[in-house]
Amino acid sequence: MANQKQTKNWLTTKATTEAVYALLLQGSDWLSVKDNTTFQIGEQKIMSKKLSENEKEAETGYIKLNWKADEIKKEMAAITITNKSKVPGYGGFYWQYFEDLDKIKNNSGTNLSIAKELYIKKNTSKGSELQKITARNVLKVGDLVTVRLIITSKEDVEFIHLKDMRASCFEPIEVLSAYQYKDGLGFYKSTKDAATHFFFDRINKGTYVLEYDIRVNNTGNFSNGISTIESMYAPEFASHTKGIRVKAIE
């Protein structure tokens, strides 16, 4: 139920409370907040002193811990959680840091993921043809480029935001914001100076491909940024593409 509540819209607060009440009527003591869960960050267990500095939320036992930059070491990426209670627990860990766009690696394998590809659109004797952009085929001013976004969702989700950044040498063909329907997806598309935004009311389980065109209007070596997709109300359901560069000449 927790994942369903995170990724879908429950129409009213009354519907939410009724679902929670139905669960509380069954099983064990769901509201137990006894200290039966242990946390190990790297090779060290979280000291009880650090836990005692944070008061638990009544009934839910919710607690939040933060570490300062000088306290964090790479070994802390290995996290072990042991729940000795009969009541299931729920939580999350995340790292927050800054990185150059070009060094960002692809984040895949999540419930909600995205991939991005760039193609030069060429007119040939056989009609319009897409040629994938690599280090070998350099862009030229005036080239028409097709952006292909591949969205994969392992479950039905609602209220999703996709932000597709673009290099400063690219100019969008469609500049007016509007609601569109493509490849089984309905969405509101909004074009801004540095990125194109897509807002989805709902994405059903499956894989979808969205495409739109941009034009090369500048020369140079540019960062094309990344594309990010996430649930607007449950940001832990998110993914992003790797950072890439594009080169354009006269």
N, C-alpha and C positions, 0 to 999 in steps of 0.2 A: 504493500500500500504506500510505503514511503516514496518509492520511485514514481509511482503513478501520481501521487500528489505533487511531486516536484515537476514532472514533465507535462502535466495536463491541467486543464482548467476545470476545477470543480465549481459548478455554477453559482453556488451560494455558500456563505459561511455556515448556514444551517446544515447543508449537506455534508460539509466537512466535520462538524461536531457530531453529527449522527453516526458517521462512519467510525470516528474515534471512539464514541460511546459503545458501539457494537463490539469493537475489539476489546475494550476494557472489561466487558461482561464475561469474556471467555479467557481461559488459560490462567497463567500465574499472575503475580503482582507486577503488572507492567510499569507501575510508577515507582518501583523500588530504586532508590538512589544510593544503595550501599556501595562501599569501595571494593568491588569485586573484579575490577578491570585493571590490568597492569599495562604500562606502556614502556617500551624500550626503544630508545633512539640511538642507533648505532650500537655501541657496546655498553652503553650506560642506561640504567633505568632512570626514569624521571623521578627526582627526589620528591618525597612527600611534602617537604617544606615548600617547594615551588607550587605544588598543588594546593596547599593550605592558604597560599596567598590569594587565591581566586575563589570567591564564594560561588557555590553551586546554585543554579537556578532551582527554585522550588518546584517540586513534582517531577520535572523532567531530568534533573541532575545535570543540565547543560553546563559545560565549562569550556573556557577558551584560554589557550596559552600562547604567548608570543616570545620569540627569541630575538635579541638584538643582533646586528650584523657581526659583531666581534665574538659572539657566542656560537655562531654557526660554523660547522666543519663539514667537509664532504662526506664523512662517515655517517652523518646524520640522515643521509638519504635512505639508509636501511632502517626500516621501522617495523617493530613487532608489537602486536596488540594481543593480549590474552584476556578473554572474558570468562571469568569463573562463575558468573551469575547465571541463573536460569532465564533471566530476562535478556533479550537481544539488545545490543547497543548500536548506535549510529553516529558516525562522525566523519571527519575528513582532515587531511593534511595537505598543505600546499606551500610551495616556495614562491617568493616574490623577489624578482631581481630585474636588472636592466641588461639588455644585450643589443648589439648592432643588428639591424634587420637582416643584413646579408649572411650573418652567422647562425640565424635561427634554423633549426632542423625541423623536418616534417613531424607532426604529431599525429600518428595514426593508431588504429587498433582500439579506439574509444567507441562508445555507443553512438556518438555523433561525430562524424569525421568529414573532412573536405580535402580535395586535391585540386590543383590548378595547373592548366596548360595554356601556352600561348602559341598561336598559329598565324603565319602570314597568309592572307587570302589573295591568291593569284588567279587571274583570268587566263585560262588556257583554251586550246581548241576543243577540249572536252567539257568546257564549262568552268565554273568556279572550283578551285582546288585549294585545300588547306595544307600548308607545309609547316611542320612543327619547328618552332624557333630554337636553335641551338647555337653554340659558339661559332659554327661554320657559316650559317646564313645570317649575315649582318643586316639589320634593318636600315631602310632608307627613308628620308623625309617624304611623306605622302603615302607610304605603305598603309594598307588597311590590315589591321590585326584583329583576330578573333580570340576573345578570352573564353576559355572553357572551364567551367566550375563543376566538379563532380562531387555531389553530396551523397553520403551514405549514412543511413540511420538504422540501427539495430532494433529500434522499437518506435512506436508511435509517439511523437512529441508535439508540443504546441508552443506558440509564442517564441519563435526562433529569429535571431538576428544574424545576418551574414554581412561582414564588412570586407569588401574586396579593394585593397589598396592598389594604386597604379603609379608607374613612373611618371615623372614630371614631363617626359617627352611625349606622353600620350594624351590625346584629347578625345573625350567620348563623342560618339556619333549621336546618341540619344541623350538629350540634356533635360528633357521634361520629365518630372516625376509622375508616375502613373501606376495603377494597378494592372498587373499582367497575369496571364495564365499560360504556362509552358511546361511540357513534359510531365503533365499530371500534377503540377504544382501551381497554386495560386499565391501571388505575393505582391507586395507594394515595393516598387523600385524607386530609389531616390539617388540622384547623381549629385555628388558634391565635388569640391575642388580637388581633394586628394584621394577620394575613394568613392566607390559605388556601393550603396547599401541596399540590402534585400530584407524585407520583413515578412515572415511567414506566420500565418495564424496556426497552420498545422502542417506537419510533414509526417506522412505515414511511413511505416517500416519499408525500406527498400533503397534503391540507388537511383539518383536523378542527375541529369546533365543539363546545365544551363549555359547558354552562350550569348555573348553580346559583342559588338564591334567597337573598336577605338582606332584612332588615326595617329600616325607618327607625325609630329609637328616640330621636332627639335633634334639637333645632333648632340652627341656626347655619350658618356658612359653613365648609366643611371641604375639606381636601386629600384626594383619594382615592388618592394615591400612584401607583405604577406597577406593572406586571406584568413579571416577568423570567423568561425561560426560558433554560436553559443546560445543556450537557453537564457532568455531575458530574466527569468525568475529563479533559475537554478544554475548559476554560472559554473558549477562544477561539471556540468555537461557541456563541454566545449572542445574545440580542436582548432588547429591552424596549419597552414602550409609552410613549407620552408621558404627562406628568403632567396630571391634570385636577382640577377643583374641582366640588363639589356643594353646593347650598344647600337647607336644609330649614326649613320653618316649621310652626307649630301647625296 
